[in-house]
Amino acid sequence: MKYLYFILFGFLTVSCDYQGTYTFEVKNETSNRIELRFENENYYYSSDEEYKDTVSLSTGEEKIIRIIYAPLNSPAHDCLNEHGMTYFQELIFDTYVEGVKLEKQLWQPENWTYSSSSNWAATYSMIITDEMIEPNNK
């Protein structure tokens, strides 16, 4: 019986933090080849997936660029717009269009569309259009 109390006490005192899965996908709807060159490789929240420092996207191509696990105290929510880059530092990248660096920072929260697929998983999608990569459109 003594062991039962220790086990029960252990269950009651252990914290149960939930982990949210955030998938980031990008689609290239321009007529140009796009490269995303990532600045940070921070594996603290990232998945075990192998992700390259540079992701290339041909016209019409869509790729998952990162899967990031972040601690949650409530069901998945629009963490990027609510908390900014707190959990997503490894998502910062430079954008290259046909090998030329774009000054606009496409990784900014306003460029992502949020959708929740379950209580603990969400997807952020970005569709890169010709309008987004125009030099005068900052």
N, CA, C and O atoms as CSV, one atom per row, in Angstrom:
chain,resi,resn,atom,element,x,y,z
A,1,MET,N,N,0.821,-1.191,0.000
A,1,MET,CA,C,0.000,0.000,0.000
A,1,MET,C,C,0.868,1.258,0.000
A,1,MET,O,O,0.512,2.271,-0.603
A,2,LYS,N,N,1.995,1.180,0.675
A,2,LYS,CA,C,2.920,2.302,0.746
A,2,LYS,C,C,3.391,2.691,-0.658
A,2,LYS,O,O,3.513,3.875,-0.975
A,3,TYR,N,N,3.657,1.679,-1.494
A,3,TYR,CA,C,4.116,1.954,-2.858
A,3,TYR,C,C,3.021,2.615,-3.690
A,3,TYR,O,O,3.294,3.450,-4.551
A,4,LEU,N,N,1.805,2.232,-3.420
A,4,LEU,CA,C,0.676,2.824,-4.125
A,4,LEU,C,C,0.577,4.326,-3.837
A,4,LEU,O,O,0.282,5.114,-4.736
A,5,TYR,N,N,0.821,4.714,-2.598
A,5,TYR,CA,C,0.812,6.136,-2.240
A,5,TYR,C,C,1.935,6.894,-2.943
A,5,TYR,O,O,1.733,8.022,-3.395
A,6,PHE,N,N,3.115,6.285,-3.039
A,6,PHE,CA,C,4.229,6.927,-3.740
A,6,PHE,C,C,3.911,7.110,-5.221
A,6,PHE,O,O,4.208,8.152,-5.806
A,7,ILE,N,N,3.313,6.100,-5.812
A,7,ILE,CA,C,2.958,6.202,-7.228
A,7,ILE,C,C,1.893,7.271,-7.424
A,7,ILE,O,O,2.006,8.090,-8.337
A,8,LEU,N,N,0.873,7.278,-6.594
A,8,LEU,CA,C,-0.188,8.281,-6.682
A,8,LEU,C,C,0.375,9.684,-6.463
A,8,LEU,O,O,0.022,10.610,-7.192
A,9,PHE,N,N,1.227,9.845,-5.489
A,9,PHE,CA,C,1.862,11.136,-5.223
A,9,PHE,C,C,2.693,11.575,-6.424
A,9,PHE,O,O,2.681,12.749,-6.793
A,10,GLY,N,N,3.409,10.645,-7.029
A,10,GLY,CA,C,4.217,10.951,-8.209
A,10,GLY,C,C,3.362,11.445,-9.363
A,10,GLY,O,O,3.731,12.410,-10.032
A,11,PHE,N,N,2.225,10.801,-9.611
A,11,PHE,CA,C,1.332,11.243,-10.678
A,11,PHE,C,C,0.756,12.618,-10.406
A,11,PHE,O,O,0.583,13.411,-11.332
A,12,LEU,N,N,0.463,12.908,-9.168
A,12,LEU,CA,C,-0.153,14.185,-8.834
A,12,LEU,C,C,0.825,15.353,-8.867
A,12,LEU,O,O,0.423,16.493,-9.102
A,13,THR,N,N,2.093,15.082,-8.636
A,13,THR,CA,C,3.064,16.173,-8.571
A,13,THR,C,C,3.796,16.409,-9.887
A,13,THR,O,O,4.454,17.439,-10.036
A,14,VAL,N,N,3.706,15.512,-10.823
A,14,VAL,CA,C,4.401,15.685,-12.100
A,14,VAL,C,C,3.576,16.602,-12.992
A,14,VAL,O,O,2.374,16.401,-13.166
A,15,SER,N,N,4.220,17.588,-13.541
A,15,SER,CA,C,3.547,18.525,-14.431
A,15,SER,C,C,3.259,17.854,-15.762
A,15,SER,O,O,4.037,17.027,-16.238
A,16,CYS,N,N,2.155,18.214,-16.344
A,16,CYS,CA,C,1.759,17.666,-17.632
A,16,CYS,C,C,1.641,18.814,-18.625
A,16,CYS,O,O,0.550,19.339,-18.845
A,17,ASP,N,N,2.755,19.202,-19.220
A,17,ASP,CA,C,2.740,20.268,-20.208
A,17,ASP,C,C,2.473,19.668,-21.573
A,17,ASP,O,O,3.051,18.648,-21.947
A,18,TYR,N,N,1.598,20.310,-22.301
A,18,TYR,CA,C,1.276,19.848,-23.633
A,18,TYR,C,C,2.253,20.430,-24.629
A,18,TYR,O,O,2.822,21.500,-24.414
A,19,GLN,N,N,2.436,19.720,-25.706
A,19,GLN,CA,C,3.332,20.175,-26.751
A,19,GLN,C,C,2.529,20.354,-28.019
A,19,GLN,O,O,1.836,19.438,-28.459
A,20,GLY,N,N,2.620,21.530,-28.602
A,20,GLY,CA,C,1.922,21.801,-29.849
A,20,GLY,C,C,2.835,21.561,-31.028
A,20,GLY,O,O,4.035,21.826,-30.959
A,21,THR,N,N,2.276,21.065,-32.096
A,21,THR,CA,C,3.029,20.838,-33.324
A,21,THR,C,C,2.613,21.892,-34.337
A,21,THR,O,O,1.446,21.972,-34.722
A,22,TYR,N,N,3.572,22.696,-34.763
A,22,TYR,CA,C,3.318,23.745,-35.740
A,22,TYR,C,C,4.078,23.402,-37.024
A,22,TYR,O,O,5.306,23.320,-37.033
A,23,THR,N,N,3.331,23.206,-38.091
A,23,THR,CA,C,3.922,22.888,-39.391
A,23,THR,C,C,3.915,24.156,-40.233
A,23,THR,O,O,2.896,24.841,-40.324
A,24,PHE,N,N,5.038,24.466,-40.841
A,24,PHE,CA,C,5.173,25.643,-41.692
A,24,PHE,C,C,5.404,25.185,-43.123
A,24,PHE,O,O,6.371,24.482,-43.416
A,25,GLU,N,N,4.500,25.594,-44.011
A,25,GLU,CA,C,4.623,25.215,-45.412
A,25,GLU,C,C,4.572,26.453,-46.291
A,25,GLU,O,O,3.895,27.433,-45.983
A,26,VAL,N,N,5.307,26.381,-47.393
A,26,VAL,CA,C,5.395,27.510,-48.314
A,26,VAL,C,C,5.124,27.015,-49.727
A,26,VAL,O,O,5.580,25.946,-50.131
A,27,LYS,N,N,4.367,27.823,-50.468
A,27,LYS,CA,C,4.105,27.519,-51.874
A,27,LYS,C,C,4.591,28.684,-52.722
A,27,LYS,O,O,4.351,29.845,-52.391
A,28,ASN,N,N,5.270,28.373,-53.809
A,28,ASN,CA,C,5.776,29.387,-54.726
A,28,ASN,C,C,4.810,29.531,-55.892
A,28,ASN,O,O,4.736,28.656,-56.755
A,29,GLU,N,N,4.070,30.634,-55.916
A,29,GLU,CA,C,3.167,30.911,-57.026
A,29,GLU,C,C,3.709,32.004,-57.938
A,29,GLU,O,O,2.951,32.652,-58.660
A,30,THR,N,N,5.010,32.202,-57.903
A,30,THR,CA,C,5.636,33.176,-58.800
A,30,THR,C,C,6.151,32.440,-60.035
A,30,THR,O,O,6.099,31.213,-60.119
A,31,SER,N,N,6.640,33.210,-60.970
A,31,SER,CA,C,7.250,32.615,-62.162
A,31,SER,C,C,8.760,32.494,-61.991
A,31,SER,O,O,9.478,32.209,-62.950
A,32,ASN,N,N,9.241,32.711,-60.770
A,32,ASN,CA,C,10.675,32.690,-60.479
A,32,ASN,C,C,11.034,31.551,-59.527
A,32,ASN,O,O,10.184,31.012,-58.818
A,33,ARG,N,N,12.308,31.208,-59.534
A,33,ARG,CA,C,12.824,30.248,-58.563
A,33,ARG,C,C,13.090,31.016,-57.265
A,33,ARG,O,O,13.710,32.079,-57.276
A,34,ILE,N,N,12.613,30.466,-56.157
A,34,ILE,CA,C,12.744,31.109,-54.845
A,34,ILE,C,C,13.639,30.237,-53.968
A,34,ILE,O,O,13.528,29.011,-53.973
A,35,GLU,N,N,14.519,30.883,-53.223
A,35,GLU,CA,C,15.324,30.193,-52.218
A,35,GLU,C,C,15.098,30.856,-50.867
A,35,GLU,O,O,15.098,32.082,-50.754
A,36,LEU,N,N,14.908,30.037,-49.857
A,36,LEU,CA,C,14.811,30.514,-48.483
A,36,LEU,C,C,16.069,30.045,-47.778
A,36,LEU,O,O,16.303,28.843,-47.652
A,37,ARG,N,N,16.878,30.983,-47.320
A,37,ARG,CA,C,18.135,30.649,-46.634
A,37,ARG,C,C,17.981,30.994,-45.157
A,37,ARG,O,O,17.873,32.159,-44.775
A,38,PHE,N,N,17.976,29.960,-44.354
A,38,PHE,CA,C,17.703,30.114,-42.927
A,38,PHE,C,C,18.923,30.603,-42.176
A,38,PHE,O,O,20.049,30.184,-42.445
A,39,GLU,N,N,18.678,31.513,-41.213
A,39,GLU,CA,C,19.749,32.106,-40.415
A,39,GLU,C,C,20.060,31.295,-39.171
A,39,GLU,O,O,21.225,31.141,-38.806
A,40,ASN,N,N,19.041,30.780,-38.523
A,40,ASN,CA,C,19.223,30.114,-37.234
A,40,ASN,C,C,18.924,28.630,-37.321
A,40,ASN,O,O,17.932,28.221,-37.925
A,41,GLU,N,N,19.762,27.847,-36.731
A,41,GLU,CA,C,19.485,26.424,-36.565
A,41,GLU,C,C,19.355,26.179,-35.076
A,41,GLU,O,O,20.335,25.885,-34.391
A,42,ASN,N,N,18.146,26.303,-34.590
A,42,ASN,CA,C,17.865,26.125,-33.175
A,42,ASN,C,C,16.997,24.895,-33.027
A,42,ASN,O,O,15.832,24.910,-33.427
A,43,TYR,N,N,17.534,23.843,-32.467
A,43,TYR,CA,C,16.802,22.592,-32.373
A,43,TYR,C,C,16.053,22.458,-31.061
A,43,TYR,O,O,15.563,21.373,-30.750
A,44,TYR,N,N,15.948,23.514,-30.292
A,44,TYR,CA,C,15.277,23.424,-29.005
A,44,TYR,C,C,13.807,23.040,-29.165
A,44,TYR,O,O,13.303,22.180,-28.443
A,45,TYR,N,N,13.122,23.682,-30.114
A,45,TYR,CA,C,11.716,23.382,-30.345
A,45,TYR,C,C,11.481,22.601,-31.630
A,45,TYR,O,O,10.377,22.104,-31.852
A,46,SER,N,N,12.493,22.483,-32.479
A,46,SER,CA,C,12.293,21.868,-33.784
A,46,SER,C,C,12.080,20.367,-33.682
A,46,SER,O,O,12.433,19.730,-32.690
A,47,SER,N,N,11.493,19.825,-34.732
A,47,SER,CA,C,11.280,18.378,-34.784
A,47,SER,C,C,12.607,17.681,-35.038
A,47,SER,O,O,13.640,18.324,-35.224
A,48,ASP,N,N,12.559,16.375,-35.042
A,48,ASP,CA,C,13.749,15.585,-35.327
A,48,ASP,C,C,14.017,15.490,-36.823
A,48,ASP,O,O,15.008,14.889,-37.240
A,49,GLU,N,N,13.151,16.073,-37.623
A,49,GLU,CA,C,13.318,16.044,-39.072
A,49,GLU,C,C,14.619,16.760,-39.448
A,49,GLU,O,O,15.066,17.681,-38.765
A,50,GLU,N,N,15.197,16.312,-40.536
A,50,GLU,CA,C,16.390,16.971,-41.051
A,50,GLU,C,C,15.947,18.072,-42.009
A,50,GLU,O,O,15.314,17.791,-43.026
A,51,TYR,N,N,16.268,19.290,-41.698
A,51,TYR,CA,C,15.936,20.400,-42.568
A,51,TYR,C,C,17.213,21.073,-43.014
A,51,TYR,O,O,18.154,21.236,-42.237
A,52,LYS,N,N,17.232,21.457,-44.265
A,52,LYS,CA,C,18.415,22.080,-44.834
A,52,LYS,C,C,18.437,23.570,-44.510
A,52,LYS,O,O,17.410,24.172,-44.197
A,53,ASP,N,N,19.625,24.146,-44.592
A,53,ASP,CA,C,19.780,25.578,-44.372
A,53,ASP,C,C,19.142,26.387,-45.494
A,53,ASP,O,O,18.732,27.529,-45.285
A,54,THR,N,N,19.058,25.793,-46.693
A,54,THR,CA,C,18.458,26.456,-47.851
A,54,THR,C,C,17.368,25.568,-48.426
A,54,THR,O,O,17.574,24.378,-48.666
A,55,VAL,N,N,16.201,26.170,-48.643
A,55,VAL,CA,C,15.087,25.459,-49.270
A,55,VAL,C,C,14.820,26.140,-50.604
A,55,VAL,O,O,14.602,27.351,-50.653
A,56,SER,N,N,14.836,25.370,-51.681
A,56,SER,CA,C,14.569,25.895,-53.022
A,56,SER,C,C,13.168,25.516,-53.443
A,56,SER,O,O,12.718,24.390,-53.232
A,57,LEU,N,N,12.484,26.480,-54.043
A,57,LEU,CA,C,11.112,26.264,-54.517
A,57,LEU,C,C,10.998,26.690,-55.974
A,57,LEU,O,O,11.206,27.856,-56.309
A,58,SER,N,N,10.670,25.743,-56.826
A,58,SER,CA,C,10.407,26.050,-58.226
A,58,SER,C,C,8.996,26.605,-58.350
A,58,SER,O,O,8.224,26.567,-57.391
A,59,THR,N,N,8.659,27.114,-59.515
A,59,THR,CA,C,7.316,27.633,-59.766
A,59,THR,C,C,6.273,26.559,-59.492
A,59,THR,O,O,6.370,25.442,-60.000
A,60,GLY,N,N,5.270,26.908,-58.680
A,60,GLY,CA,C,4.184,25.988,-58.365
A,60,GLY,C,C,4.502,24.952,-57.305
A,60,GLY,O,O,3.632,24.159,-56.946
A,61,GLU,N,N,5.708,24.935,-56.802
A,61,GLU,CA,C,6.115,23.933,-55.820
A,61,GLU,C,C,5.721,24.357,-54.405
A,61,GLU,O,O,5.763,25.537,-54.057
A,62,GLU,N,N,5.340,23.368,-53.604
A,62,GLU,CA,C,4.971,23.591,-52.212
A,62,GLU,C,C,5.778,22.631,-51.346
A,62,GLU,O,O,5.901,21.450,-51.669
A,63,LYS,N,N,6.329,23.141,-50.241
A,63,LYS,CA,C,7.137,22.316,-49.347
A,63,LYS,C,C,6.857,22.659,-47.893
A,63,LYS,O,O,6.522,23.793,-47.550
A,64,ILE,N,N,7.003,21.652,-47.055
A,64,ILE,CA,C,7.047,21.895,-45.611
A,64,ILE,C,C,8.469,22.323,-45.313
A,64,ILE,O,O,9.417,21.592,-45.598
A,65,ILE,N,N,8.620,23.512,-44.738
A,65,ILE,CA,C,9.966,24.022,-44.492
A,65,ILE,C,C,10.430,23.796,-43.062
A,65,ILE,O,O,11.633,23.740,-42.808
A,66,ARG,N,N,9.513,23.666,-42.140
A,66,ARG,CA,C,9.853,23.387,-40.747
A,66,ARG,C,C,8.642,22.777,-40.047
A,66,ARG,O,O,7.494,23.078,-40.373
A,67,ILE,N,N,8.933,21.911,-39.077
A,67,ILE,CA,C,7.932,21.464,-38.114
A,67,ILE,C,C,8.511,21.815,-36.758
A,67,ILE,O,O,9.589,21.346,-36.395
A,68,ILE,N,N,7.800,22.634,-36.015
A,68,ILE,CA,C,8.313,23.136,-34.741
A,68,ILE,C,C,7.378,22.700,-33.624
A,68,ILE,O,O,6.161,22.855,-33.717
A,69,TYR,N,N,7.963,22.158,-32.575
A,69,TYR,CA,C,7.205,21.778,-31.386
A,69,TYR,C,C,7.362,22.887,-30.359
A,69,TYR,O,O,8.477,23.317,-30.064
A,70,ALA,N,N,6.256,23.344,-29.824
A,70,ALA,CA,C,6.306,24.422,-28.836
A,70,ALA,C,C,5.438,24.034,-27.647
A,70,ALA,O,O,4.396,23.400,-27.816
A,71,PRO,N,N,5.862,24.411,-26.450
A,71,PRO,CA,C,5.064,24.099,-25.267
A,71,PRO,C,C,3.766,24.902,-25.264
A,71,PRO,O,O,3.753,26.091,-25.584
A,72,LEU,N,N,2.684,24.235,-24.901
A,72,LEU,CA,C,1.377,24.898,-24.854
A,72,LEU,C,C,0.725,24.645,-23.511
A,72,LEU,O,O,0.841,23.556,-22.948
A,73,ASN,N,N,0.049,25.640,-23.008
A,73,ASN,CA,C,-0.738,25.473,-21.789
A,73,ASN,C,C,-2.224,25.422,-22.108
A,73,ASN,O,O,-3.057,25.281,-21.213
A,74,SER,N,N,-2.547,25.537,-23.383
A,74,SER,CA,C,-3.925,25.473,-23.848
A,74,SER,C,C,-3.889,24.894,-25.260
A,74,SER,O,O,-2.808,24.743,-25.829
A,75,PRO,N,N,-5.030,24.569,-25.831
A,75,PRO,CA,C,-5.034,24.039,-27.194
A,75,PRO,C,C,-4.327,24.979,-28.172
A,75,PRO,O,O,-4.153,26.168,-27.907
A,76,ALA,N,N,-3.926,24.410,-29.309
A,76,ALA,CA,C,-3.190,25.175,-30.326
A,76,ALA,C,C,-3.929,26.463,-30.657
A,76,ALA,O,O,-5.152,26.479,-30.794
A,77,HIS,N,N,-3.180,27.521,-30.779
A,77,HIS,CA,C,-3.744,28.824,-31.106
A,77,HIS,C,C,-2.746,29.547,-32.002
A,77,HIS,O,O,-1.647,29.048,-32.243
A,78,ASP,N,N,-3.119,30.694,-32.481
A,78,ASP,CA,C,-2.263,31.441,-33.405
A,78,ASP,C,C,-1.072,32.020,-32.646
A,78,ASP,O,O,-0.991,33.224,-32.401
A,79,CYS,N,N,-0.178,31.155,-32.291
A,79,CYS,CA,C,0.979,31.479,-31.459
A,79,CYS,C,C,1.887,32.518,-32.125
A,79,CYS,O,O,2.432,33.388,-31.447
A,80,LEU,N,N,2.047,32.433,-33.428
A,80,LEU,CA,C,2.945,33.339,-34.146
A,80,LEU,C,C,2.471,34.785,-34.036
A,80,LEU,O,O,3.277,35.676,-33.767
A,81,ASN,N,N,1.197,35.029,-34.236
A,81,ASN,CA,C,0.685,36.400,-34.140
A,81,ASN,C,C,0.477,36.839,-32.700
A,81,ASN,O,O,0.497,38.035,-32.409
A,82,GLU,N,N,0.280,35.899,-31.803
A,82,GLU,CA,C,0.072,36.245,-30.398
A,82,GLU,C,C,1.390,36.487,-29.656
A,82,GLU,O,O,1.489,37.413,-28.850
A,83,HIS,N,N,2.386,35.667,-29.924
A,83,HIS,CA,C,3.660,35.750,-29.203
A,83,HIS,C,C,4.832,36.191,-30.076
A,83,HIS,O,O,5.958,36.297,-29.590
A,84,GLY,N,N,4.586,36.443,-31.332
A,84,GLY,CA,C,5.670,36.824,-32.229
A,84,GLY,C,C,6.618,35.663,-32.461
A,84,GLY,O,O,6.187,34.518,-32.604
A,85,MET,N,N,7.883,35.953,-32.498
A,85,MET,CA,C,8.878,34.940,-32.853
A,85,MET,C,C,9.421,34.178,-31.641
A,85,MET,O,O,10.453,33.518,-31.757
A,86,THR,N,N,8.769,34.249,-30.505
A,86,THR,CA,C,9.259,33.612,-29.278
A,86,THR,C,C,9.646,32.163,-29.487
A,86,THR,O,O,10.735,31.751,-29.089
A,87,TYR,N,N,8.767,31.378,-30.107
A,87,TYR,CA,C,9.039,29.958,-30.301
A,87,TYR,C,C,9.592,29.649,-31.686
A,87,TYR,O,O,9.908,28.498,-31.984
A,88,PHE,N,N,9.709,30.655,-32.523
A,88,PHE,CA,C,9.977,30.388,-33.925
A,88,PHE,C,C,11.244,31.054,-34.460
A,88,PHE,O,O,11.294,31.409,-35.637
A,89,GLN,N,N,12.257,31.229,-33.632
A,89,GLN,CA,C,13.490,31.877,-34.066
A,89,GLN,C,C,14.151,31.153,-35.238
A,89,GLN,O,O,14.789,31.785,-36.080
A,90,GLU,N,N,14.000,29.841,-35.291
A,90,GLU,CA,C,14.621,29.091,-36.382
A,90,GLU,C,C,13.874,29.243,-37.700
A,90,GLU,O,O,14.281,28.677,-38.714
A,91,LEU,N,N,12.793,29.997,-37.692
A,91,LEU,CA,C,12.016,30.231,-38.900
A,91,LEU,C,C,12.510,31.458,-39.673
A,91,LEU,O,O,12.027,31.717,-40.775
A,92,ILE,N,N,13.440,32.202,-39.133
A,92,ILE,CA,C,13.937,33.420,-39.782
A,92,ILE,C,C,14.805,33.033,-40.985
A,92,ILE,O,O,15.746,32.248,-40.867
A,93,PHE,N,N,14.466,33.602,-42.131
A,93,PHE,CA,C,15.217,33.286,-43.353
A,93,PHE,C,C,15.321,34.517,-44.246
A,93,PHE,O,O,14.528,35.453,-44.146
A,94,ASP,N,N,16.321,34.487,-45.122
A,94,ASP,CA,C,16.444,35.472,-46.188
A,94,ASP,C,C,15.843,34.855,-47.434
A,94,ASP,O,O,15.952,33.649,-47.658
A,95,THR,N,N,15.207,35.688,-48.244
A,95,THR,CA,C,14.576,35.209,-49.469
A,95,THR,C,C,15.400,35.656,-50.664
A,95,THR,O,O,15.777,36.822,-50.775
A,96,TYR,N,N,15.671,34.719,-51.550
A,96,TYR,CA,C,16.398,34.999,-52.784
A,96,TYR,C,C,15.500,34.663,-53.964
A,96,TYR,O,O,14.913,33.583,-54.031
A,97,VAL,N,N,15.405,35.613,-54.896
A,97,VAL,CA,C,14.615,35.424,-56.115
A,97,VAL,C,C,15.596,35.366,-57.272
A,97,VAL,O,O,16.273,36.345,-57.583
A,98,GLU,N,N,15.660,34.205,-57.901
A,98,GLU,CA,C,16.619,33.992,-58.997
A,98,GLU,C,C,18.038,34.393,-58.569
A,98,GLU,O,O,18.788,34.971,-59.357
A,99,GLY,N,N,18.397,34.086,-57.330
A,99,GLY,CA,C,19.734,34.328,-56.817
A,99,GLY,C,C,19.982,35.716,-56.253
A,99,GLY,O,O,21.069,35.986,-55.743
A,100,VAL,N,N,18.997,36.602,-56.332
A,100,VAL,CA,C,19.140,37.977,-55.831
A,100,VAL,C,C,18.370,38.094,-54.520
A,100,VAL,O,O,17.193,37.743,-54.436
A,101,LYS,N,N,19.076,38.606,-53.481
A,101,LYS,CA,C,18.454,38.728,-52.163
A,101,LYS,C,C,17.345,39.767,-52.176
A,101,LYS,O,O,17.528,40.894,-52.638
A,102,LEU,N,N,16.198,39.368,-51.663
A,102,LEU,CA,C,15.041,40.252,-51.527
A,102,LEU,C,C,15.166,40.979,-50.190
A,102,LEU,O,O,15.429,40.346,-49.168
A,103,GLU,N,N,14.983,42.285,-50.185
A,103,GLU,CA,C,15.099,43.059,-48.945
A,103,GLU,C,C,13.926,42.816,-48.003
A,103,GLU,O,O,14.077,42.879,-46.783
A,104,LYS,N,N,12.766,42.541,-48.570
A,104,LYS,CA,C,11.574,42.296,-47.761
A,104,LYS,C,C,11.749,41.001,-46.967
A,104,LYS,O,O,12.248,40.007,-47.493
A,105,GLN,N,N,11.341,41.020,-45.719
A,105,GLN,CA,C,11.456,39.850,-44.846
A,105,GLN,C,C,10.140,39.075,-44.866
A,105,GLN,O,O,9.199,39.407,-44.146
A,106,LEU,N,N,10.090,38.045,-45.697
A,106,LEU,CA,C,8.854,37.286,-45.866
A,106,LEU,C,C,8.490,36.451,-44.641
A,106,LEU,O,O,7.336,36.042,-44.507
A,107,TRP,N,N,9.428,36.190,-43.756
A,107,TRP,CA,C,9.145,35.355,-42.591
A,107,TRP,C,C,8.283,36.057,-41.546
A,107,TRP,O,O,7.861,35.420,-40.581
A,108,GLN,N,N,8.017,37.317,-41.706
A,108,GLN,CA,C,7.236,38.082,-40.727
A,108,GLN,C,C,5.838,37.467,-40.529
A,108,GLN,O,O,5.256,36.937,-41.476
A,109,PRO,N,N,5.300,37.537,-39.301
A,109,PRO,CA,C,4.018,36.910,-38.972
A,109,PRO,C,C,2.851,37.272,-39.899
A,109,PRO,O,O,1.981,36.435,-40.139
A,110,GLU,N,N,2.818,38.491,-40.418
A,110,GLU,CA,C,1.679,38.894,-41.252
A,110,GLU,C,C,1.611,38.150,-42.587
A,110,GLU,O,O,0.589,38.211,-43.271
A,111,ASN,N,N,2.671,37.458,-42.963
A,111,ASN,CA,C,2.686,36.727,-44.229
A,111,ASN,C,C,2.213,35.281,-44.117
A,111,ASN,O,O,2.147,34.569,-45.119
A,112,TRP,N,N,1.889,34.853,-42.923
A,112,TRP,CA,C,1.476,33.459,-42.701
A,112,TRP,C,C,-0.023,33.384,-42.464
A,112,TRP,O,O,-0.605,34.265,-41.833
A,113,THR,N,N,-0.640,32.336,-42.970
A,113,THR,CA,C,-2.049,32.050,-42.727
A,113,THR,C,C,-2.116,30.872,-41.768
A,113,THR,O,O,-1.491,29.836,-41.995
A,114,TYR,N,N,-2.874,31.038,-40.702
A,114,TYR,CA,C,-2.978,30.040,-39.640
A,114,TYR,C,C,-4.208,29.158,-39.847
A,114,TYR,O,O,-5.280,29.648,-40.205
A,115,SER,N,N,-4.045,27.866,-39.619
A,115,SER,CA,C,-5.198,26.956,-39.564
A,115,SER,C,C,-4.885,25.869,-38.547
A,115,SER,O,O,-3.759,25.377,-38.468
A,116,SER,N,N,-5.897,25.502,-37.772
A,116,SER,CA,C,-5.721,24.480,-36.742
A,116,SER,C,C,-6.336,23.180,-37.226
A,116,SER,O,O,-7.481,23.148,-37.677
A,117,SER,N,N,-5.552,22.096,-37.125
A,117,SER,CA,C,-6.055,20.799,-37.587
A,117,SER,C,C,-6.529,19.923,-36.426
A,117,SER,O,O,-7.233,18.937,-36.641
A,118,SER,N,N,-6.152,20.273,-35.219
A,118,SER,CA,C,-6.615,19.559,-34.029
A,118,SER,C,C,-6.345,20.446,-32.820
A,118,SER,O,O,-5.892,21.581,-32.968
A,119,ASN,N,N,-6.621,19.934,-31.627
A,119,ASN,CA,C,-6.364,20.723,-30.419
A,119,ASN,C,C,-4.885,21.002,-30.205
A,119,ASN,O,O,-4.535,21.988,-29.557
A,120,TRP,N,N,-4.013,20.158,-30.732
A,120,TRP,CA,C,-2.587,20.292,-30.431
A,120,TRP,C,C,-1.719,20.399,-31.673
A,120,TRP,O,O,-0.500,20.240,-31.596
A,121,ALA,N,N,-2.338,20.667,-32.819
A,121,ALA,CA,C,-1.567,20.801,-34.055
A,121,ALA,C,C,-2.148,21.930,-34.901
A,121,ALA,O,O,-3.361,22.133,-34.957
A,122,ALA,N,N,-1.256,22.649,-35.550
A,122,ALA,CA,C,-1.677,23.753,-36.410
A,122,ALA,C,C,-0.705,23.870,-37.578
A,122,ALA,O,O,0.425,23.384,-37.528
A,123,THR,N,N,-1.176,24.525,-38.619
A,123,THR,CA,C,-0.351,24.720,-39.810
A,123,THR,C,C,-0.325,26.204,-40.142
A,123,THR,O,O,-1.348,26.888,-40.109
A,124,TYR,N,N,0.859,26.679,-40.461
A,124,TYR,CA,C,1.026,28.021,-40.994
A,124,TYR,C,C,1.421,27.860,-42.456
A,124,TYR,O,O,2.354,27.128,-42.787
A,125,SER,N,N,0.693,28.556,-43.320
A,125,SER,CA,C,0.963,28.470,-44.755
A,125,SER,C,C,1.293,29.855,-45.285
A,125,SER,O,O,0.733,30.864,-44.856
A,126,MET,N,N,2.222,29.867,-46.231
A,126,MET,CA,C,2.555,31.102,-46.933
A,126,MET,C,C,2.540,30.802,-48.423
A,126,MET,O,O,3.142,29.832,-48.885
A,127,ILE,N,N,1.852,31.641,-49.156
A,127,ILE,CA,C,1.872,31.540,-50.612
A,127,ILE,C,C,2.638,32.752,-51.114
A,127,ILE,O,O,2.200,33.891,-50.949
A,128,ILE,N,N,3.785,32.497,-51.728
A,128,ILE,CA,C,4.613,33.583,-52.247
A,128,ILE,C,C,4.109,33.922,-53.642
A,128,ILE,O,O,4.101,33.081,-54.541
A,129,THR,N,N,3.692,35.164,-53.801
A,129,THR,CA,C,3.161,35.635,-55.083
A,129,THR,C,C,4.121,36.647,-55.696
A,129,THR,O,O,5.032,37.141,-55.032
A,130,ASP,N,N,3.899,36.949,-56.986
A,130,ASP,CA,C,4.730,37.957,-57.660
A,130,ASP,C,C,4.626,39.303,-56.946
A,130,ASP,O,O,5.611,40.036,-56.859
A,131,GLU,N,N,3.442,39.631,-56.437
A,131,GLU,CA,C,3.249,40.897,-55.729
A,131,GLU,C,C,4.120,40.985,-54.481
A,131,GLU,O,O,4.653,42.048,-54.166
A,132,MET,N,N,4.266,39.858,-53.767
A,132,MET,CA,C,5.075,39.858,-52.541
A,132,MET,C,C,6.558,40.101,-52.789
A,132,MET,O,O,7.255,40.628,-51.922
A,133,ILE,N,N,7.041,39.722,-53.959
A,133,ILE,CA,C,8.485,39.827,-54.212
A,133,ILE,C,C,8.862,41.024,-55.057
A,133,ILE,O,O,10.027,41.179,-55.423
A,134,GLU,N,N,7.885,41.885,-55.378
A,134,GLU,CA,C,8.199,43.103,-56.100
A,134,GLU,C,C,9.055,44.014,-55.237
A,134,GLU,O,O,8.747,44.193,-54.058
A,135,PRO,N,N,10.114,44.593,-55.775
A,135,PRO,CA,C,11.033,45.444,-54.984
A,135,PRO,C,C,10.363,46.625,-54.290
A,135,PRO,O,O,10.765,46.985,-53.184
A,136,ASN,N,N,9.361,47.234,-54.902
A,136,ASN,CA,C,8.723,48.424,-54.304
A,136,ASN,C,C,7.606,48.072,-53.344
A,136,ASN,O,O,6.982,48.972,-52.783
A,137,ASN,N,N,7.333,46.800,-53.136
A,137,ASN,CA,C,6.234,46.360,-52.297
A,137,ASN,C,C,6.781,45.849,-50.974
A,137,ASN,O,O,6.896,44.639,-50.777
A,138,LYS,N,N,7.120,46.758,-50.065
A,138,LYS,CA,C,7.726,46.357,-48.784
A,138,LYS,C,C,6.714,46.166,-47.726
A,138,LYS,O,O,7.061,45.828,-46.594
